[in-house]
């Protein structure tokens, strides 16, 4: 987190970066030591370049320490100017650089104090009668503008459209947190995170008075040191004529916070996440056979169902509650939810009551079984009212005033009779609205036999044996009867064939009382039992490795570790596995890009076909390292040359100050420069791999990036 303080009665921003036993036995012990995880880094570096001018662009105030390169902000000041006057213009360019990893970024400015410094001057006291601790007026007269800059500290014409804040400092304080880069957009990156190592610039100007934009022509040079606001103007006009004496001696204190957050595994980050509340759903039911928990309720889009008593977290605001189609019930809403519309308060709770009243009556069909295997299993018989399936003894709702036939499936070995509100043939039964009717069907057992088919599953994805379709076909009548796994089913004594559905990923073996083709005889007054065993088929999976070292890389296949579904494996080995889906992965080596080819997709997902094979290749290509050269010119004893006047080289190729050069890894890269009269090279500083002096070499690993600063000190002579 970057925190910047704007202090009282002077304009000052202060920033801080927040971010075993022995015996006579043969023995052997193997130990892996030093296994390590290292956490990644999210580190934001901030730089600043500042000026304060009059309305004509002349420098009027200056202090040391208000401009610096990318660094942490402890003890640094964005502004430290006193004695502000109406018409003064301040202009800064803030540089942001996220180190190591891409990150989302937000900006927030909050006024915390508005001191009315006492005693007031005489002119102020004549017009300003507020003397409280935080009753100053400067916060309303100090106007700001922020834009996306190219680093030259000047508002240029093609940058005017990038202005994202233009208001008094109090008005900006009252606005929401600004997205520099979040998942929905941003002023620096639109919907993507800040790139590590890339420098972003924010222009910031202020005016004590009326601020106007007068952008200058774009020079397309960025910051070259001679095209800043003192050379070309600020691009800002400030008119202090409207400022009276009320703000004399006043001050303003504010916090300006830059915050960054990792983007990896955080794809939906928002600088301003929506506020939420809760909605409690209440269902009231009058009449009918459904309970409150049987009704499906929906909110807004109608795709996710909820039920009575659910407390749902939602974005604050207006929502619509509906329910499924229940034609047997009339519906209305409670007073807490008129027409199904309810407002959910931020950080609060709302309720919505949905009321249903039944419009039907209930019919109950009871099954009475006398004798046989199903004497204690009345639900084996398939009952229906008007063609609609019902369960024995369970009331079901039906529209009133209709004559319904009561029927059941014919079960071999049983005869049926009817009693109650339906006649002896099952014709008919009627119910009134809100009323009830009942009928009893008695089935009497006749002599037959039983057949049980049991399913056994071996290997493959987790399944329920009951999910397999099992069939018994009569040899004499060709009637096919579906049966349930492990259930004794009554059949007329005779010959049958046991079979199942088509499951091509399994091998099938039939046993028990059945022969290998499923033939079985059901004995009269006896029982037969068969088994069907399904075994999941296999395939093969091979993962190959291709290491491309076209940029100096020296890693080999042995540098990479292969995993299949998280289990360590060996490249180039063919494994026999169960047919199905797998994930191929590896532990990557720093400095190499990785990709998949063959039967794997780019996420390493692969499907191994039954009785087939799948082949994947993981390709790793070495990444070129980069060297950035920075020129530091020390003109303390005279001289006027700048970084642009020196020619620095890597392996004989010119690299301007601040630029990077891609090089081969594991290679001694020579850093030199062309000597300039009057200046002496006083050494090279920077990352550990940088040489100590010109003519030295830097050897980098794959994908590594370093920055080396070459310092030249003026020693006399031409400049």
N, C-alpha and C positions, 0 to 999 in steps of 0.2 A: 504494500500500500504506500502511495506517495501522499504526504500530508503537507500542505502549504499554508502558512499563516499570514494574513494581511493585518498588520498591527495598527494601533490607534494613532490618530492625528498626523501620522506620516504614512506613506504608502510602502509597506514592507511585507514581502512574502517570505516566510521561513519554511523550508522543506525538509522532510525526513522520509527516507525510503522505508515503507513497511513490508514489506514482504515475509583275569580268571585265575583260577586256582592252578597251582602247578601239580604235576604228577607224571608218572611214567607213561605218557600218551603222546602220539604224534599230534602236533597242533599247528595252527596257522591263523594269523590275525591280519585283516586288511582294513585300513582306516583312511577315509577321505577327510582331509583337514582344510580349513580356510575357506569353506564354501561361503560365498558372499552375495548379498544383495546391496545395491547402492541406489539411494533415492535420487530422482531427477531434481532439476533446479528450475524454479520460476523466479527470475530476478529482473526487475525493471530499473534501468538506468535513465536518468533525466539530466539534460543539459539546458542551458539558458543563455541568451544573448539579449541585453536590455539597453534601452536608451530613454532619456526624457528630454523633450524638445519644446520649443515654443511653437506657436501656430504656423511659423514659416519653416519649421524643420531644423532650426538651429539648436545645437546641444546647449542646454541651460543648466542642468544639474548632473552630477556624476559622482558615484562612489565606487570604491573598489569592491570586488567580491560579488558583483551582481551578474557576471557572465562567467561561464565555465563549460567544459566539455562534459560528455556523458559520465555520470558518477552517481554515487549515493548522495543524499541531500543534507546529511547531518551538518549543521553549522553553516549552511549556505543560505543566501538571500536572493530571491528573485528581484525585489526592489528594496532599496533602503534610502529613500529620498525624503528630505524634510522641506518644510516651507513651500507647500504646494500653492500655486496661484491659478485662478480661473484662466483658462486657455492653455494650460500646460498639457502636453501630449506625452504619454509613455507608451513605448512599444517594445514587446518581447517576442522572441521566437523560442518556444520550448521544444526541445528534441526528446523523443521517447525511443528507447531501444530495449526490447525484451530479449534477455539472454537465454540461450539454451533450448527453450521449448516454446511452441506457439501458445498464445494466451489471449483470452478475452480481456477487454479493457473498458473501464468506465471512468467518467469524470464528474465530480460533484463540487459545487461551490456553495458554502453555507455561511451567511453572516451571523456571527456569534455575539458581537458587541457593537454598539453605536454610541461611544462615549460623548457626552456633552461636557467638555473639559471646563473646569471652573478655576479661577474666576473668569467670566466672560469679558471680552474686550468691550469698550464702550459702544463702538458701532454695532457689535453683535447684540448687545443687551437691548439696544433700541428697537430691534426687529424680531428678536428671538426670545420668547418668554418661557421656553422649556429649559429647565436647569437640572433635570433628573440625570441619574447615572448613565442611562442608555436612551437619551432623547436627542441625540445629535441629528444633523440633517445631511452630513456629507455623503451618506450611503445613497441618497436619492439624487445627488448632483454629480456623482462620479460614474460616468457611463463607460461601458466596456463593449468591445467587439472581439469575437474569437473566430478564426477561420483555419482551414487546412492550408498550410504554407509549404513552399518548396525550399525553405531554409534560408532565404535571403533577408528575412525580417522586414519585408515590404509587401503591402497589399497590392497585388497586381490584378489586371482586368479579368484574366481568366480564373482568378481565385475568388472573385466576388460571390459567385454562386455557391461557394463552399462555406460561406458564413453560417455558423450554427448557433451562435449566441450574439445578440445585439440588444442591450438593455442596460439599465442601471445595475449596479452591483447588487442592490436589494432585489430588483426584478429577477436577476439571474439566480439569486439565492432562493427565491420562491418557486423556481421551476424544478421539474423532476431531474433526477440523475441522468446525465447524458451518456448515451452509448457511443464510445469511441469504436468499439467492435464487439457486437454480440450476435447471437444466432439469428436475429431478425434484421440486422442492418448495422449501421454505424457510420460515423463521419470520416473515419480513417480506413476502415475495411467494411465492405457491405456484406454482412452475413458470414464473414469468415474471420478467424482470429488474426492478431498481429503476428507477423512472421518473425521468428528469432533472427537476430543479427541485422534486421532491416531498421533503418532510422526513419521515424515519422516526425513531421514538424507541425506544430500548432502555432499560428500567429495570434498574438494577443495585444490589443491596444486599448488604452484608456484615455479619457479626456475629462477634465473638470470643466464641464460646460456642455454645450450641444455638439454631439459627435456626428460627423457626416463622412461617408465613404467617397473618396476621390482616387480610385485605383489608378496606378501608373501602368505603362505598357510592360508586357511580359518580356524579359530579356533571355529567358530559357537558359540561364547559367547557374541557377541555384545560388549558393553563397560562395563567392570567389574572393571575398574580403574587401572588394572595392565597389560593391553595388548595393550597399546597405542603405538604411534610411537617411544617413547623413550625406550620402552621395546622390540618391535619386528621390529623396522625399519618402514619407511614411506611407502614403496612400490614404491617410486619414486627415480630415480637417476638424479643428476644434475651435468653437466660438464660445468664449467665456463671458460674453456680454450679459447673458441672462442670469449670471450668478450674483446674488446679493451678499450681504454681510452675515446672513443667518448661520452659515457654516464655518465662520472664523473659529479657529481653535478646535473644531470638531474632529472626530476620528472615526474610523471604521475598522473592525477586526473581523476577519473571515478565515474559515478553513477551506482550502482547496485540496481535494483528495483525488489522486490518481490511484486506481486499484486495478490489479490484474489477477486473473484466475485461470488455471490450466484449462485447455480446451479438450484434451484427450479424455475420453469417457465422460465428457461434460458437454455433449453436442447441443443441448437445448438451453444453454446459459442465457439469462437475460439480465441486463442492468436494472430493469424495472419489472420484476416478476409480478404477475397479477395478484391482487388481493383476493383472499378466499374467506368463505364462511361455510356454515353447515345448514343442510335442509333435512328435517325429520319428516318422514312419510308416515301418515296414519291412515289405515283402512278400516272403515266401519261397514259391516255386512248384516243385512236384515233378511232372514228367510233363506230358502234354498239349501243346497248341500255343500256349498263351498265355504271354507273358513277364510278369515282375513289373509292368512299367509298363502292362500292359493291364487291370489290375484297378482298379475305382473304389472308393475308400475314403471313408467318411463319418464325420463327427464330430457327435454329439448330434442335430441336427435333420434330418440326412440330405438337405439341399437343396443343399449345395455339395460337389462331389466333389474328392478329392485322390488322389495316386498315390504309389507307392513312392519313398521318399527325401524327400518333402515335409516341411519344417519349418514348422509352423503356430503362429502366435501366438494364445494363448487366455487367457481369464480364469483365474487360479489357482483350483484346485479339482478336483473329480471330473468326468471326462468319459467318454463311451461311444463306442467305435469300432466301426463296422459296415462291411460291404462290400455291393456289388451282388449280385444273384442269379446265381450261377454254378453251375448244376445239374450241370455236368460235373466239378465238383471238390468234394471234402470239405474242410471248413474247421475250423481250431482256432486258438487264440491262444497266444502265447508266455508264459513265466513273468513277463515284464515287464508283462503286460496281461491278467490272468485274467478270463475271460468278457467280454473287450473293455473292461473298466473300468480306467481309469488316472488317477492323481492328478498334476496338473501343478503343480509348486511355483512360488511367487511368485519371479520373477527367475531361475528355473532351467529345466531341461529334463527331460522324461520321454520314454520311447520306448514304442511299442506295436508288437509283431510279429504279423502275421496270416499264417498258414501254410495253403496250399492244395495238395491232392494230387489229381491227375486220376483220374477213374473211367471214362474212355473210351479208345478206340483211334483211330488216324488213318487216313484214306483220302485218297489222292492221285490226282487225275485229270489226265492229261497230254494236251494237244491237239497233234497233228502235222498241219500243213497243207501239202499238196503242190500247188504251182502257184497261179495267180490272184493277185489283189491282196492277199490276206490271208496269203500264204505266211510273212510275217514278223510277223504279228499274230494269234497264236493266241487272245488274250483277246477278240477280236471275237465268237467263238462263245460263246453262253451255255450253260454247263455246269451240270448239277445232279446231286446224289446224293440219292435219296429225295425229290425235289422241292425240296431246299435248294440255292441257287446256290453254286457253287465256282469258283475261279480255276485256270487251267491251272498245274500244277506246284506248287500250294500245298497242303500237308497241312491237312486239316480234321478236327476231332474229331467222332466219332459214337458213340452208345451201342453197346456190344458185343452180339454175338449176333443182330443183325437183318439180314435180306436186303434190300439197297437196290438199286433200279433206277438205272442210270446213263444219263442222257439229255442231249440238247442241242437247241437250237433248229435247225430246218431252215433252212439258208442257201442261197438260190437259187444254183445253179451248182456246188454241192459234193455229193459222196456220201461217206458215212461208213462206217468199219469199226472193230471193237473188238478189243483184245487185252489180255493180262495177266490179272489176277484176276477179270475179268468176262467173260461169254461174248460171242459175236459180235452179240447183239441188245441188249447192255447189261443183260441179266438174268443174274445179280444179283451183288452184291459184299457180302462180310461181313467184319467185323473183330472181333478179340478184345480184351478189356480190356488196355490197355497195349501192344497190338500195332499192326501197320500192314498196309494192303493198297493196291494200286495198279492203275490201269487206263489204257490208252492208246487214244485215239480218233483215227484218221487220216482226214482229209477231203481228197478229191481234187477239184481244180478242174475245172469245165466252163465253156464260153464264155458270157459275159454282158457287160453294160456297167456303167458307174458313174455316179453322180449325187452332186454335192457342193452343199450348200446353205450359204451363208455369211451370217451375221447381222451387220448394221452398225447401231449405235445412236448417235443424235445428240441431245445435250442431256439434261435431266432429271437425276434423282439418279444417283449412281454405281452402275452395274450391271455385271454380267458377261454378255457376249453369250451365254455358254453356258447362262445361266439361262432363256433363252427356249425355249419348246416349239416344235419344228419338225416338220412332218409331210410325208410323200410318199404320195399316194393313187394306186393303180393305176386307170386308166380302165376297163380290161377286167374286173378282178375286184372293184373297190371296196375292196380291202384297204388299210388305213391303216397306214403304217409310221413310227414316230417315228425321227428321225435327229438326230445330234449336229452342232452348228455346226462347219463347216469340214472335216468328215470325208467322204472318198470312200466311198460305200456302193454295194455291188453290187446291181443289179436286172436282172431279165429285160428284154431289149430291148423297148421299147414306149412307150406314152404315159402320162404321169403328171401330177398336179397338185400343185404345191408350196404349202403353206400354213403358218400358225402359229396359236398360241393367241390368245385375245381379250385385247388390250392397249389398252383404251379411251383411255388417256392419251397414246397415240402415233398419228401418222399412218403409214401403211404404203405403201411403194413396192416392187414386185417387178421385178427386172431380170435382166441376164445372158442365158443361153440361154432363160430363161422369158419369156413374154409378161406383160403387166400383170396378167393374171388367174392367173398361176402355171402355165400350161400349158407342158410341156416334153416333148421326146422323148429317151429314152435309147437311143443307138445300140448295136448289137451290137459287142462288142469295142472300144467307144469310151467317151467320157466326155462328160458334160454338167455345166454349172455354173450355178447361180442365186444371186442375192443378194436378201435382204429387208432393206430399210432402214427403220428406225423413227426418227421424229423426235418429240421430246417437245412436247406442245401447250403453249400459253401462255394467260395470263389477265391481268387488270388489277388493280392495287392503288392505292387512293386513301386518303390519310390527311389528315383535316381537323383543325383546331385551334379550340377554343372556350375563350376566356379570360373567366372570370367575375370581375368587380371589384366585388362587392357589399359589400366591407368597406373601401373606400378605396384599393384597389390601383390601380396605374397602369401595370402591365406590358401589353405588346401581343403579338400573335402573333410579331412579329419578335424578341421577347426569348427565344424558345424555339428550339432546334435539333433537327430531326427526323433520325432514323436508321432505316434498314431493313436489318436484318442487319449493323449497325455501319457502314453507308455513309451519308454525309450526303445527305439528300433535302430537298424543299421541300413544305411543307404545301399541300394543295389541288391538287396536281399528280397526274394519273393516269399511272401507270407500267405499261408492258407488261412482264410478267415470266413466267418459266417457272412452270407450275402446281406448287404444292407449299406447304411450310410456311415461314413467315417470322416474324421477331421485330421488332416495331415498338417503338422507344424514343425518348427525347428527353433532352437535358441539361436538368434541372429548374432552375427559378429559386427561390431561397430565399424562403420565405414563402408558397408556393402548394402546396396539395394537388393531386395528379394522379390521374386515373382514366381508364379506357378505356370506350368504348361502340362499338356497331356490331358488326362481325364479329370484333373483337379480344376476347380474354379479358382479365382484369385483370392479366395478366403481359405483355400485348402480343403474345401468340401469335396468329397468323392463318393460315388456310389459303386459298390462292388456287386456285379450281377451274379445271380445264381448260375453255377456251372460255367462262369466266365472269368475274365481277369480285368483289372484296371491298372494302368501305369501312369504315374505322375513324375514330373521332373521339377525340382526346385532350383531355380537359376539365381545365383548371387553375383552381382556385377560390382566391382570396386568403384568407389566414388572418389573423384579427384579432390585432393585437399586444396585449400586456398591460403594465400599469404596476402595480408593487407599491409601496405606501407604507409606510414604517417611521417610527414616531414615537420620537425620542430626547429624553428629558426630563432636563435638567441641574439637579439640586437641590443642587448643591454649596454654594450660599449660602443654603439654606433651601428651603422649599416641600415639599409632600408629594404633588403630583399625579403621576399616572402616565400612560402612553400612552393608556389608555382614557378619560382626561378631556379629550382634544382631539378636535375634529371636523375631519378632513382631507377635502378634496374634489378630485375630478377632473371638470372640465367641470360643476361644480355638484352632482355626485353624491357622497354621503358614502362614504368608503372607510376602514374601521377599520384601525388599525395592524397590519401583517403581512398584510393582504389585498391581492388583486389586482383590477384593473378592466380589462376588455376595452375597447379603443377602436378607432377607425378609423385605418388607416395613412395617411401623407402628410397628416395633419391636425394643426394646432397645438392640442394638448390642454393646457388651463389647469389648473395645480395651485394650490389655495388652501386656507385653513383659517379657522375661526372664531376670532377673537382671544380669549385667556383672560387676564383681569386678573392682573397680577403676573408674567406670563411674556412674554418677547420672542423672536420667531423670529430665530435667529442663522444661518440659511442652510440650503441644501439640498445634500446630497452624494449620491454614488452613481454610476450609470453616466453616460457622456459626454453622453447625450441629456437628462439631468435639468437643469431650470433652476437657476440659482444662487440664486434667491429666490422667495418666494411671489408668485403672480400671473404667474410666468413660464410658458412653454409647453414641451412636449416633443413633438417630431414623430418618429414611428417608422416604420420600414419594415414591409412586410408580414411578419407572423409574429414580429416582434421582441418581446423581453421585457426590461424594465429594472426596476431597483429604486432608489427614491429615498428618502433618509432626511432627514426634516425635524427639525431640532434646535431645541428651545425651552429657554431658560435663565431660571431664576427670578431676577427683579430686584426683588422686594419687592411687598407688597400681599397681597390675599386669595389663598389657595391651598387 
